[in-house]
Amino acid sequence: MRDDYAVVRKFSKKLRELRKKNGLTQEKLAEIADISYKNIQYLESKNPTCPSLITLNKLAKAFKITLPKLLDFK
């Protein structure tokens, strides 16, 4: 279970980095990805929630990258 949480934390960090790299606010990313602003807040929080596959796909499309690229934490 602890390893699962570590993956979610890594995703949270990557999401924040991608958003900032693309010059987006949480609000703008939510709008582009067609997901709620609150969802972006939760995903980037200190205690992030595990995103659904649908949310992950929408975020990948918003960043114009593939889902595997979004989930690459190397």
Beta strands, then each sheet from edge to edge (+ up, - down):
end
